[in-house]
Amino acid sequence: MATDTATGTSPPEFLTRMHISHCIRCLRGLPSGAVEVDCLRMMVVYYSLSSLDLLSGLDAKISKDEKEDWVSWIWSQYISDGQCAAFRGGPFLTGPSRTTPAQVSTSCDAEPLHILSTYTALLSLAILRDDFSRLDRGRIISFLKQTQLEDGSFEPWLGSQEGGDIRIIYGALAVCQMLNNWSGIDIQRTISYVRACRARDGGYGQTPYAEANGGATYCAIAALELASQPLQGKEREDTLTWLVHRQRGGFQGRAEKEQDACYSFWCGAAISLLGAADLVDRDSNAEFLMTCQFKLGGFAKAPGEFPDPLHTYLSMAALSIYPPSWGVPLSGLDPLMNVRTETGAWLQEKLSLSKP
């Protein structure tokens, strides 16, 4: 391992093999400390597969049969009826039913089909190099159309009667981008809603008038980029100022808060999308993230805590965008779609992805 000539110390070791083992454990059975997220298992699958993809550990450590099993599991969460199609979060997730029990397995109305589950399912299938032959693009677009509300935001699932979350907006626009089909949504209303989430300090809140935070700011910047309406001029400069001020070695999500590993991605990726990656102190960010590295694999939100799939993936995603001077063995990342660069390019070719 190289030595830091300025301090005479060796940089922290990136535990590649341990991280691969941790991600495989999460795929094969969630650790006991994370069982409460089983209702969002699709997202856990995405975080774990994406981590393995960045680590180049998928082909080396996951057999062809196991990959096919995961492809089958993902498609088993896909519900398509005569009017819409989408993915649910997992087999045990239940939601408000507007149909009889006999219809649950085939009706979009009866299943809690989720926009973010659909986004993560499509990316997971791309990581596994599925051929998407079972995908009904038109019905997925119909699903998005039915979930869009009058204010331009989206319900997370049909009939939830809960809209306004900018994270769901990002997921909806990312799905449109993947499918190269924007016909089902009113993009101008959505753009107006995203702009209404802008706070006075230059960041973005999860909803209009909410306090700005790093995750919502990333989703807003990415959503506007997907909609071909990127921030410009003073708005861009003010948002960059807000984001850069979140770095305290690692990044905090809001002013006066502690550093959290996930915000190294949310804030760092947002800065990258704004074309200002040179403003991030890569080594300081990496040094903080390495203090969150768990000795048995994975990353936690903060030093001394236990790892989880979300913070493991987002830590590696941040290190991929901002590799430190001593280097880390990670593949490149597309910060807009939040997937390995090679996987994003493969998906673009497979689904003929292009700008609207």
C-alpha positions as CSV (number, residue, x, y, z in Angstrom):
1,M,0.0,0.0,0.0
2,A,1.3,3.5,-0.9
3,T,2.4,5.8,1.9
4,D,1.2,9.4,2.2
5,T,4.4,11.3,1.8
6,A,3.0,14.4,3.6
7,T,2.2,12.5,6.8
8,G,4.3,9.4,6.6
9,T,1.2,7.3,7.2
10,S,-0.5,4.7,5.0
11,P,-4.0,5.5,3.8
12,P,-6.8,3.3,5.1
13,E,-7.2,-0.1,3.4
14,F,-10.3,-0.5,1.3
15,L,-11.6,-4.0,2.3
16,T,-12.7,-5.2,-1.1
17,R,-13.2,-8.9,-0.3
18,M,-15.0,-8.1,2.9
19,H,-17.4,-5.7,1.1
20,I,-18.1,-8.3,-1.6
21,S,-18.9,-10.9,1.2
22,H,-21.1,-8.4,3.0
23,C,-23.1,-7.6,-0.1
24,I,-23.6,-11.3,-0.9
25,R,-24.8,-11.9,2.7
26,C,-27.4,-9.1,2.2
27,L,-28.6,-10.6,-1.0
28,R,-28.9,-14.1,0.4
29,G,-30.6,-13.1,3.6
30,L,-30.8,-9.7,5.2
31,P,-28.8,-9.5,8.5
32,S,-31.0,-9.4,11.6
33,G,-30.3,-5.7,12.1
34,A,-32.0,-4.9,8.8
35,V,-35.1,-7.1,8.8
36,E,-37.3,-4.1,9.2
37,V,-36.6,-3.1,5.6
38,D,-37.9,-6.3,4.1
39,C,-41.0,-4.5,2.9
40,L,-38.6,-2.5,0.6
41,R,-36.6,-5.6,-0.4
42,M,-36.4,-4.4,-4.0
43,M,-34.3,-1.5,-2.9
44,V,-32.1,-3.7,-0.8
45,V,-31.5,-5.9,-3.8
46,Y,-30.6,-2.9,-5.9
47,Y,-28.2,-1.5,-3.3
48,S,-26.5,-4.9,-2.9
49,L,-26.3,-5.6,-6.7
50,S,-25.1,-2.1,-7.4
51,S,-22.4,-2.4,-4.8
52,L,-21.2,-5.7,-6.3
53,D,-21.3,-4.1,-9.7
54,L,-19.0,-1.2,-8.6
55,L,-16.7,-3.8,-6.9
56,S,-16.6,-5.9,-10.1
57,G,-17.7,-8.8,-7.9
58,L,-20.8,-9.9,-9.6
59,D,-19.4,-12.2,-12.2
60,A,-16.6,-13.5,-9.9
61,K,-18.7,-14.4,-6.9
62,I,-22.3,-14.9,-8.1
63,S,-23.0,-18.0,-10.2
64,K,-25.1,-17.9,-13.3
65,D,-27.8,-19.9,-11.6
66,E,-28.0,-17.5,-8.7
67,K,-28.2,-14.5,-11.1
68,E,-31.1,-16.2,-12.9
69,D,-32.7,-16.8,-9.5
70,W,-32.5,-13.0,-8.8
71,V,-33.9,-12.2,-12.2
72,S,-36.8,-14.5,-11.6
73,W,-37.4,-13.0,-8.1
74,I,-37.4,-9.5,-9.5
75,W,-39.9,-10.4,-12.3
76,S,-42.1,-12.1,-9.7
77,Q,-42.7,-8.7,-8.2
78,Y,-43.8,-7.4,-11.6
79,I,-47.6,-6.9,-11.9
80,S,-49.2,-6.2,-15.2
81,D,-52.9,-6.0,-16.0
82,G,-54.9,-4.5,-18.9
83,Q,-54.2,-0.9,-17.9
84,C,-50.8,-0.6,-16.2
85,A,-47.7,-2.4,-15.1
86,A,-45.0,-1.8,-12.4
87,F,-43.0,-3.5,-9.7
88,R,-43.8,-3.9,-6.0
89,G,-41.2,-3.7,-3.2
90,G,-41.4,-7.3,-2.2
91,P,-43.7,-10.3,-1.8
92,F,-44.8,-9.4,1.7
93,L,-45.6,-5.8,1.1
94,T,-49.4,-5.1,1.3
95,G,-51.3,-2.0,0.7
96,P,-54.9,-0.7,0.5
97,S,-56.9,-2.9,-1.8
98,R,-59.7,-1.7,-4.0
99,T,-60.4,-5.1,-5.5
100,T,-61.4,-8.6,-4.2
101,P,-58.7,-10.9,-2.8
102,A,-58.9,-13.1,-5.9
103,Q,-57.6,-10.3,-8.0
104,V,-54.6,-9.4,-5.9
105,S,-52.0,-11.3,-8.0
106,T,-52.9,-9.7,-11.3
107,S,-54.4,-6.3,-10.6
108,C,-52.4,-3.1,-10.3
109,D,-55.2,-1.6,-8.2
110,A,-54.7,-4.3,-5.6
111,E,-51.0,-4.4,-5.4
112,P,-48.8,-1.6,-3.9
113,L,-46.8,-1.1,-7.0
114,H,-44.2,1.6,-6.2
115,I,-42.4,4.1,-8.4
116,L,-39.1,3.7,-6.6
117,S,-39.5,-0.1,-6.7
118,T,-39.9,0.1,-10.4
119,Y,-36.9,2.4,-10.8
120,T,-34.7,0.1,-8.7
121,A,-36.1,-3.1,-10.4
122,L,-35.2,-1.8,-13.8
123,L,-31.7,-0.9,-12.8
124,S,-31.2,-4.3,-11.0
125,L,-32.3,-6.1,-14.1
126,A,-29.8,-4.1,-16.1
127,I,-27.0,-5.0,-13.7
128,L,-28.0,-8.7,-14.2
129,R,-28.1,-8.1,-18.0
130,D,-31.7,-9.3,-18.4
131,D,-33.1,-9.0,-21.9
132,F,-36.3,-7.1,-20.7
133,S,-38.4,-9.2,-23.0
134,R,-41.1,-9.3,-20.3
135,L,-41.3,-5.6,-19.9
136,D,-44.5,-3.8,-21.1
137,R,-43.2,-0.2,-21.5
138,G,-46.5,1.2,-22.5
139,R,-48.3,0.0,-19.4
140,I,-45.5,1.2,-17.1
141,I,-45.9,4.7,-18.7
142,S,-49.7,4.3,-18.1
143,F,-48.9,3.5,-14.4
144,L,-46.9,6.8,-14.1
145,K,-49.7,8.7,-15.8
146,Q,-52.2,7.4,-13.3
147,T,-49.9,8.3,-10.3
148,Q,-49.3,11.9,-11.4
149,L,-51.2,14.5,-9.4
150,E,-52.6,17.8,-10.4
151,D,-49.7,19.7,-8.8
152,G,-47.2,17.8,-11.0
153,S,-45.9,15.4,-8.2
154,F,-46.6,11.7,-8.0
155,E,-48.2,9.3,-5.7
156,P,-45.6,6.6,-4.7
157,W,-48.3,4.0,-5.5
158,L,-51.8,4.0,-7.0
159,G,-54.4,5.2,-4.5
160,S,-51.9,6.2,-1.8
161,Q,-53.3,9.7,-1.9
162,E,-49.9,10.9,-0.8
163,G,-47.9,13.0,-3.2
164,G,-45.4,15.8,-3.1
165,D,-42.2,13.8,-2.3
166,I,-39.4,15.0,-4.6
167,R,-37.7,11.6,-4.3
168,I,-40.7,10.0,-6.0
169,I,-40.5,12.6,-8.8
170,Y,-36.9,11.7,-9.5
171,G,-37.8,8.0,-9.7
172,A,-40.7,8.7,-12.1
173,L,-38.5,10.8,-14.4
174,A,-35.7,8.3,-14.3
175,V,-38.1,5.6,-15.4
176,C,-39.3,7.7,-18.3
177,Q,-35.7,8.3,-19.2
178,M,-34.9,4.6,-19.1
179,L,-37.9,3.7,-21.3
180,N,-37.3,6.7,-23.6
181,N,-41.0,7.6,-23.3
182,W,-42.3,10.9,-21.8
183,S,-45.7,10.7,-23.2
184,G,-47.5,9.7,-20.1
185,I,-46.7,12.7,-17.8
186,D,-47.1,16.4,-17.8
187,I,-43.5,17.4,-17.6
188,Q,-44.1,21.1,-17.3
189,R,-46.2,20.7,-14.2
190,T,-43.5,18.5,-12.7
191,I,-40.8,21.0,-13.4
192,S,-42.9,23.7,-11.8
193,Y,-43.4,21.5,-8.7
194,V,-39.6,20.8,-8.4
195,R,-38.9,24.5,-8.6
196,A,-41.4,25.2,-5.9
197,C,-39.3,22.9,-3.6
198,R,-36.4,25.3,-3.8
199,A,-35.5,26.9,-0.4
200,R,-34.2,30.4,0.1
201,D,-30.7,29.2,0.9
202,G,-30.3,27.5,-2.5
203,G,-31.0,23.9,-1.4
204,Y,-34.2,21.9,-2.0
205,G,-36.7,20.5,0.4
206,Q,-38.6,17.2,0.1
207,T,-41.8,19.3,-0.5
208,P,-42.4,23.0,-1.0
209,Y,-41.5,25.1,2.0
210,A,-39.7,22.2,3.7
211,E,-36.1,22.7,5.0
212,A,-33.4,22.0,2.4
213,N,-31.5,18.7,2.7
214,G,-28.9,16.9,0.7
215,G,-31.0,14.0,-0.5
216,A,-33.8,16.3,-1.8
217,T,-31.4,18.6,-3.4
218,Y,-29.8,15.8,-5.4
219,C,-33.3,14.6,-6.5
220,A,-34.2,18.1,-7.6
221,I,-31.0,18.7,-9.6
222,A,-31.2,15.2,-11.2
223,A,-34.9,15.6,-12.0
224,L,-34.3,19.0,-13.7
225,E,-31.4,17.5,-15.6
226,L,-33.5,14.6,-16.8
227,A,-36.2,17.0,-17.9
228,S,-33.6,19.0,-19.8
229,Q,-34.0,22.0,-17.5
230,P,-30.7,22.1,-15.6
231,L,-30.0,24.8,-13.1
232,Q,-28.2,27.9,-14.6
233,G,-26.9,31.3,-13.6
234,K,-27.4,32.5,-10.1
235,E,-29.6,29.6,-9.1
236,R,-26.8,27.2,-10.0
237,E,-24.3,29.2,-8.1
238,D,-26.4,29.5,-5.0
239,T,-27.2,25.8,-5.0
240,L,-23.5,25.0,-5.4
241,T,-22.6,27.3,-2.5
242,W,-25.2,25.5,-0.3
243,L,-23.9,22.0,-1.3
244,V,-20.2,22.9,-0.9
245,H,-20.9,24.2,2.6
246,R,-22.2,20.8,3.6
247,Q,-18.7,19.3,3.5
248,R,-17.1,18.9,6.9
249,G,-14.6,16.3,5.8
250,G,-17.5,14.1,4.9
251,F,-20.9,15.7,4.2
252,Q,-23.8,16.6,6.4
253,G,-27.4,16.6,5.1
254,R,-28.3,19.9,6.6
255,A,-26.7,22.8,8.4
256,E,-25.7,22.1,12.0
257,K,-26.0,18.3,11.6
258,E,-23.4,15.5,11.9
259,Q,-21.7,14.0,8.9
260,D,-23.5,11.0,7.4
261,A,-21.9,8.7,4.9
262,C,-25.0,8.7,2.6
263,Y,-24.7,12.5,2.1
264,S,-21.2,12.0,0.5
265,F,-23.2,10.7,-2.4
266,W,-26.3,12.9,-2.3
267,C,-24.3,16.1,-2.0
268,G,-21.3,14.9,-4.0
269,A,-23.4,13.6,-6.9
270,A,-25.4,16.8,-7.0
271,I,-22.2,18.8,-7.2
272,S,-21.0,16.5,-10.0
273,L,-24.2,17.0,-11.9
274,L,-23.7,20.8,-11.7
275,G,-20.3,20.4,-13.3
276,A,-18.3,21.4,-10.3
277,A,-16.6,18.2,-9.1
278,D,-13.4,20.0,-8.5
279,L,-14.9,21.8,-5.6
280,V,-15.1,18.6,-3.5
281,D,-12.1,17.8,-1.2
282,R,-11.8,14.1,-2.3
283,D,-9.3,13.0,0.2
284,S,-11.1,14.5,3.2
285,N,-14.4,12.9,2.0
286,A,-12.7,9.5,1.6
287,E,-11.0,9.7,5.0
288,F,-14.4,10.2,6.6
289,L,-16.0,7.4,4.7
290,M,-13.2,5.0,5.6
291,T,-13.9,5.7,9.3
292,C,-17.4,4.4,8.5
293,Q,-16.0,1.2,7.0
294,F,-16.9,-1.9,9.0
295,K,-14.1,-4.4,9.6
296,L,-16.3,-7.3,8.4
297,G,-17.5,-5.5,5.3
298,G,-20.0,-2.7,4.5
299,F,-20.2,0.9,5.5
300,A,-22.3,2.5,8.3
301,K,-23.8,6.0,8.4
302,A,-21.2,7.1,10.9
303,P,-18.1,5.7,12.7
304,G,-18.9,3.0,15.3
305,E,-22.3,2.1,13.9
306,F,-23.3,-1.1,12.0
307,P,-23.3,-1.2,8.2
308,D,-26.5,-1.4,6.1
309,P,-27.1,-1.9,2.4
310,L,-28.0,1.7,1.7
311,H,-25.0,3.3,3.4
312,T,-22.7,0.6,2.0
313,Y,-23.7,1.4,-1.6
314,L,-23.9,5.1,-1.3
315,S,-20.5,5.3,0.3
316,M,-19.0,3.3,-2.6
317,A,-20.9,5.4,-5.1
318,A,-19.4,8.5,-3.6
319,L,-15.9,7.0,-3.6
320,S,-16.5,6.1,-7.3
321,I,-17.4,9.7,-8.2
322,Y,-14.6,11.1,-6.0
323,P,-11.8,8.6,-5.8
324,P,-9.1,9.7,-3.3
325,S,-5.5,10.4,-4.3
326,W,-4.5,6.9,-3.1
327,G,-7.1,5.2,-5.3
328,V,-9.9,2.7,-4.6
329,P,-10.7,-0.4,-6.6
330,L,-14.2,0.7,-7.8
331,S,-15.7,1.1,-11.3
332,G,-17.0,4.5,-12.5
333,L,-20.5,5.7,-11.7
334,D,-23.2,7.5,-13.7
335,P,-24.4,10.1,-11.0
336,L,-27.6,10.9,-12.9
337,M,-29.0,7.4,-13.0
338,N,-27.1,6.2,-10.0
339,V,-25.6,3.1,-11.6
340,R,-22.2,1.8,-12.8
341,T,-21.2,3.7,-15.9
342,E,-20.9,0.5,-18.0
343,T,-24.3,-0.7,-16.8
344,G,-25.9,2.6,-17.7
345,A,-24.4,2.5,-21.2
346,W,-25.7,-1.1,-21.6
347,L,-29.1,0.0,-20.5
348,Q,-29.1,3.0,-22.8
349,E,-28.3,0.7,-25.8
350,K,-30.8,-2.0,-24.7
351,L,-33.7,0.3,-24.2
352,S,-32.6,3.0,-26.7
353,L,-32.4,5.6,-23.9
354,S,-32.1,9.2,-25.1
355,K,-32.8,12.7,-23.9
356,P,-36.4,13.9,-24.3
